[in-house]
Amino acid sequence: MREESENVLVVDGGNLLTSAGIVPENGRESIERNAGAIIESQKTMGIDAGNVGYKDAAMGIKYLEKTAAGGYPWVSANLRTKAGKLTKIPPYRIVKVGQINVGIFGLLDEKIISNIRNSKQIDYSVADPVRAAEVTIKELKKKDVDIIVLLSGLIFVRSKELLQNVEGINLLVNGGDSRMLKIPERVGKSLLFGMIGRGKYLGVAHLGIAMDNLDFQVEGENVDIQGRLRLIAAQKRIYEGEIATLPEVKEKINELQAQEKELKSRLSTADRPASVVRNQLVPLDRNIPGKKSINDILQKAKNKSRK
């Protein structure tokens, strides 16, 4: 829950409204009731931006636009109508956190959408995420934002590939699949946060921002890197014990050496003054006391479902 005295940014990576990419008409009333409770709960918690994932887009363009008009801060830079036209969902939002202007945009994964069956029920399309990211980042930079955050509905591997090919993203919160990362993945100058789905964990990142150096230093990263280097060394010994002239063995050894070189370069720069990130994954269960306002919303939805 947001506290007004704190400098807090509350975001959601997407895929929280439904359990699948299709909403059957005979079950829509129940699904819409549950989705509405989730949206109202997040609004009460003070969410700043929520990405449209494919499980959210399953509710349909009209539903998303209606909830956006009702105050839910959706973002999606590549959501389009079935005919490929822009929707009323904004590509990004700019939120002021303390003295820092944060630009937040969202993306859908067009490859997931193409694999959904019963596509006749889908009333939307998805533009190329890489191109949409490039255009949006260019717009945000014109508005003098200090930090750019991407809420990604792409699967983890594709989120990582996007960071490798698109510059300008400082932080990426992945909501495209359930990949839990206790320590965020570093991709170039960007940090990729992965969260397990189904509302089991709350990700909390504490950031100390040094505007002259946004190459983030992650608390605990050195220990993590050293552990990964030990694992690589053990793997190398195994492969070096094989016939190293075999192409597949030689290829694997070269791959491990490249990983080792990259990790060692990160160790050499980890202690320089920079912005600092401390990441936490907070397990959510019934023992955590809730706010009465949230409980009231959820209880109301449960009561309606029993009627």
C-alpha positions as CSV (number, residue, x, y, z in Angstrom):
1,M,0.0,0.0,0.0
2,R,1.4,3.4,-0.9
3,E,2.3,5.8,1.9
4,E,2.1,9.4,0.8
5,S,5.3,10.3,2.7
6,E,7.4,7.8,0.8
7,N,8.9,8.1,-2.7
8,V,7.3,4.9,-4.1
9,L,6.7,3.7,-7.6
10,V,4.0,0.9,-7.9
11,V,3.9,-1.1,-11.1
12,D,2.5,-4.4,-12.4
13,G,4.1,-6.4,-15.3
14,G,0.8,-7.6,-16.5
15,N,-1.1,-10.9,-17.0
16,L,-3.2,-10.7,-13.8
17,L,-6.8,-10.4,-14.9
18,T,-7.5,-13.9,-16.3
19,S,-5.9,-17.3,-16.3
20,A,-5.7,-17.7,-20.1
21,G,-5.6,-15.8,-23.3
22,I,-9.3,-16.4,-24.1
23,V,-12.4,-15.4,-22.1
24,P,-15.3,-17.7,-23.0
25,E,-18.6,-15.9,-23.4
26,N,-20.4,-18.3,-21.0
27,G,-17.9,-17.5,-18.3
28,R,-17.4,-13.8,-18.9
29,E,-19.6,-12.5,-16.1
30,S,-17.7,-14.3,-13.4
31,I,-14.2,-13.5,-14.9
32,E,-15.2,-9.8,-15.3
33,R,-16.3,-9.7,-11.7
34,N,-13.0,-11.1,-10.5
35,A,-11.0,-8.8,-12.8
36,G,-12.9,-5.8,-11.6
37,A,-12.0,-6.7,-8.0
38,I,-8.3,-7.0,-8.9
39,I,-8.4,-3.6,-10.7
40,E,-10.1,-1.8,-7.8
41,S,-7.7,-3.4,-5.3
42,Q,-4.7,-2.2,-7.3
43,K,-6.2,1.3,-7.7
44,T,-6.7,1.4,-3.9
45,M,-3.0,0.4,-3.4
46,G,-2.0,3.4,-5.6
47,I,-0.7,1.7,-8.7
48,D,1.2,4.0,-11.1
49,A,1.2,1.9,-14.2
50,G,0.0,-1.6,-15.2
51,N,1.1,-3.3,-18.4
52,V,-1.5,-5.0,-20.7
53,G,-0.4,-8.7,-20.8
54,Y,-2.0,-11.2,-23.1
55,K,-4.1,-12.5,-20.2
56,D,-5.4,-8.9,-19.7
57,A,-5.9,-8.3,-23.4
58,A,-8.2,-11.3,-23.4
59,M,-10.8,-9.1,-21.7
60,G,-11.1,-7.2,-24.9
61,I,-10.3,-3.6,-26.1
62,K,-13.6,-2.2,-24.9
63,Y,-13.1,-3.5,-21.4
64,L,-9.5,-2.2,-21.1
65,E,-10.5,1.2,-22.4
66,K,-13.5,1.3,-20.0
67,T,-11.3,0.5,-17.0
68,A,-8.7,3.0,-18.2
69,A,-11.4,5.7,-18.3
70,G,-12.3,4.6,-14.8
71,G,-8.8,5.4,-13.6
72,Y,-6.8,2.3,-14.0
73,P,-3.3,3.3,-15.4
74,W,-2.9,0.9,-18.2
75,V,0.1,1.3,-20.5
76,S,0.8,-0.5,-23.8
77,A,3.0,0.7,-26.6
78,N,2.1,-2.0,-29.1
79,L,-1.5,-2.9,-28.4
80,R,-3.7,-2.3,-31.5
81,T,-7.2,-2.9,-32.6
82,K,-7.9,-5.9,-34.8
83,A,-7.6,-3.5,-37.8
84,G,-4.1,-2.4,-36.5
85,K,-5.3,1.0,-35.3
86,L,-4.3,2.8,-32.1
87,T,-6.4,2.2,-29.0
88,K,-7.2,4.6,-26.1
89,I,-4.6,2.9,-23.9
90,P,-1.6,5.2,-23.7
91,P,1.8,3.8,-24.7
92,Y,3.5,5.2,-21.6
93,R,3.0,7.3,-18.4
94,I,5.4,9.7,-16.8
95,V,5.4,9.6,-13.0
96,K,7.3,11.9,-10.7
97,V,8.9,10.0,-7.8
98,G,10.6,12.6,-5.5
99,Q,12.6,14.7,-7.8
100,I,12.9,12.0,-10.5
101,N,10.8,11.8,-13.6
102,V,10.2,8.1,-14.5
103,G,8.9,7.1,-17.9
104,I,7.0,3.8,-17.9
105,F,5.9,1.9,-20.9
106,G,4.5,-1.5,-21.6
107,L,4.7,-4.2,-24.3
108,L,2.8,-7.3,-25.4
109,D,4.4,-10.4,-26.9
110,E,3.2,-10.8,-30.4
111,K,4.5,-14.4,-30.6
112,I,2.3,-15.5,-27.7
113,I,-0.7,-13.9,-29.3
114,S,-0.1,-15.7,-32.6
115,N,-0.2,-19.1,-30.7
116,I,-3.5,-18.5,-29.0
117,R,-6.3,-20.7,-30.3
118,N,-9.8,-19.6,-31.2
119,S,-8.4,-16.3,-32.5
120,K,-11.8,-15.2,-33.7
121,Q,-12.6,-14.2,-30.1
122,I,-9.6,-11.8,-30.1
123,D,-10.5,-8.2,-30.9
124,Y,-7.0,-6.8,-30.9
125,S,-3.6,-7.1,-32.6
126,V,0.0,-6.6,-31.5
127,A,2.6,-4.4,-33.3
128,D,6.3,-5.4,-33.3
129,P,7.6,-4.9,-29.8
130,V,11.1,-3.9,-30.8
131,R,10.0,-1.1,-33.1
132,A,7.4,0.0,-30.5
133,A,10.1,0.2,-27.9
134,E,12.4,2.2,-30.0
135,V,9.7,4.8,-30.9
136,T,8.5,5.1,-27.3
137,I,12.0,5.5,-25.9
138,K,12.6,8.3,-28.4
139,E,9.4,10.0,-27.3
140,L,10.2,9.7,-23.6
141,K,13.7,11.1,-24.1
142,K,12.2,14.2,-25.7
143,K,10.2,14.7,-22.5
144,D,13.4,14.7,-20.4
145,V,12.6,11.7,-18.3
146,D,15.4,10.6,-15.9
147,I,14.7,6.9,-15.9
148,I,12.9,4.6,-18.3
149,V,11.1,1.5,-17.0
150,L,9.7,-1.2,-19.3
151,L,6.8,-3.4,-18.1
152,S,7.3,-6.4,-20.4
153,G,4.7,-8.9,-21.3
154,L,7.3,-10.8,-23.4
155,I,8.5,-14.1,-22.2
156,F,11.8,-13.8,-20.2
157,V,14.1,-14.9,-23.0
158,R,12.6,-12.3,-25.4
159,S,12.7,-9.6,-22.8
160,K,16.4,-10.3,-22.5
161,E,16.9,-10.2,-26.2
162,L,15.0,-6.9,-26.4
163,L,17.4,-5.3,-23.9
164,Q,20.4,-6.6,-25.9
165,N,19.0,-4.9,-29.0
166,V,17.3,-1.7,-27.8
167,E,19.2,1.0,-25.8
168,G,17.8,3.4,-23.3
169,I,15.9,1.1,-20.9
170,N,17.1,1.4,-17.3
171,L,14.8,-1.2,-15.6
172,L,12.7,-3.9,-17.0
173,V,10.0,-5.7,-15.0
174,N,9.1,-8.9,-16.7
175,G,5.5,-10.2,-16.5
176,G,5.4,-12.4,-19.6
177,D,6.2,-15.6,-17.7
178,S,7.0,-16.9,-14.2
179,R,10.7,-16.4,-13.9
180,M,11.7,-15.6,-10.3
181,L,15.0,-13.7,-9.8
182,K,16.2,-13.0,-6.3
183,I,18.9,-10.8,-7.9
184,P,18.0,-9.0,-11.1
185,E,19.7,-10.0,-14.4
186,R,22.1,-7.5,-15.8
187,V,21.8,-7.0,-19.5
188,G,24.3,-4.3,-20.7
189,K,23.4,-1.2,-18.6
190,S,19.9,-2.4,-17.9
191,L,18.5,-4.5,-15.1
192,L,15.9,-7.2,-15.7
193,F,13.6,-8.1,-12.8
194,G,11.8,-11.5,-12.9
195,M,8.8,-12.4,-10.8
196,I,6.9,-15.6,-10.2
197,G,3.3,-15.2,-11.1
198,R,-0.1,-16.0,-9.4
199,G,0.4,-13.3,-6.8
200,K,2.7,-15.4,-4.6
201,Y,5.4,-12.8,-4.2
202,L,5.7,-9.1,-4.1
203,G,8.8,-7.7,-5.6
204,V,10.3,-4.7,-3.8
205,A,13.3,-2.9,-5.3
206,H,15.0,-0.2,-3.1
207,L,16.9,2.2,-5.4
208,G,19.5,4.8,-4.5
209,I,19.7,7.0,-7.6
210,A,22.9,8.7,-8.6
211,M,21.9,10.7,-11.7
212,D,25.4,11.0,-13.0
213,N,25.8,7.2,-13.0
214,L,22.8,5.0,-13.8
215,D,24.9,1.9,-14.2
216,F,23.2,0.2,-11.3
217,Q,25.2,-1.7,-8.6
218,V,23.1,-4.5,-7.3
219,E,23.4,-5.6,-3.6
220,G,24.5,-9.2,-3.4
221,E,25.5,-9.3,-7.1
222,N,29.2,-9.9,-6.3
223,V,28.4,-13.0,-4.3
224,D,26.1,-14.2,-7.0
225,I,28.8,-13.7,-9.7
226,Q,31.4,-15.5,-7.7
227,G,29.1,-18.5,-7.3
228,R,28.4,-18.5,-11.0
229,L,32.1,-18.4,-11.7
230,R,32.8,-21.4,-9.5
231,L,30.0,-23.3,-11.3
232,I,31.5,-22.4,-14.7
233,A,35.0,-23.5,-13.6
234,A,33.6,-26.9,-12.5
235,Q,31.8,-27.2,-15.9
236,K,35.0,-26.3,-17.8
237,R,36.9,-29.0,-15.9
238,I,34.3,-31.6,-16.9
239,Y,34.4,-30.6,-20.6
240,E,38.2,-30.3,-20.7
241,G,38.3,-33.9,-19.5
242,E,36.5,-34.9,-22.6
243,I,38.0,-35.0,-26.1
244,A,38.4,-31.2,-26.5
245,T,38.9,-31.5,-30.3
246,L,35.3,-32.6,-30.8
247,P,33.4,-29.7,-32.3
248,E,30.5,-29.8,-29.8
249,V,32.9,-30.0,-26.8
250,K,35.1,-27.2,-28.2
251,E,32.0,-25.1,-28.8
252,K,30.8,-25.6,-25.2
253,I,34.2,-24.7,-23.7
254,N,34.2,-21.5,-25.8
255,E,30.7,-20.6,-24.6
256,L,31.8,-21.1,-21.0
257,Q,34.9,-19.0,-21.5
258,A,32.8,-16.2,-22.9
259,Q,30.4,-16.3,-19.9
260,E,33.4,-16.3,-17.6
261,K,35.0,-13.3,-19.3
262,E,31.7,-11.3,-19.1
263,L,31.2,-12.1,-15.4
264,K,34.8,-11.2,-14.5
265,S,34.3,-7.8,-16.3
266,R,31.2,-7.2,-14.2
267,L,33.2,-8.0,-11.0
268,S,35.8,-5.4,-11.9
269,T,33.3,-2.6,-12.1
270,A,30.9,-3.6,-9.3
271,D,32.5,-1.5,-6.6
272,R,32.6,1.9,-8.4
273,P,30.2,4.6,-7.2
274,A,26.9,4.2,-8.9
275,S,23.1,4.0,-8.4
276,V,22.4,1.1,-6.0
277,V,19.6,-1.5,-6.1
278,R,18.5,-3.8,-3.3
279,N,15.9,-6.3,-4.4
280,Q,13.5,-8.2,-2.2
281,L,11.0,-10.9,-2.9
282,V,8.3,-10.8,-0.2
283,P,6.2,-14.0,0.0
284,L,2.5,-13.2,0.2
285,D,0.2,-15.4,2.4
286,R,-2.7,-15.2,4.7
287,N,-0.5,-14.3,7.7
288,I,0.3,-10.9,6.2
289,P,-2.4,-8.4,7.5
290,G,-4.3,-6.7,4.7
291,K,-5.8,-3.3,4.5
292,K,-9.6,-3.2,5.3
293,S,-10.3,-1.3,2.1
294,I,-8.7,-4.1,0.0
295,N,-10.4,-6.9,2.0
296,D,-13.8,-5.2,1.5
297,I,-13.4,-5.1,-2.3
298,L,-12.4,-8.8,-2.4
299,Q,-15.2,-9.9,-0.1
300,K,-17.7,-8.0,-2.1
301,A,-16.6,-9.9,-5.3
302,K,-16.8,-13.2,-3.4
303,N,-20.3,-12.5,-2.1
304,K,-21.5,-11.7,-5.7
305,S,-20.0,-14.9,-7.0
306,R,-22.1,-16.9,-4.5
307,K,-25.4,-15.5,-5.7
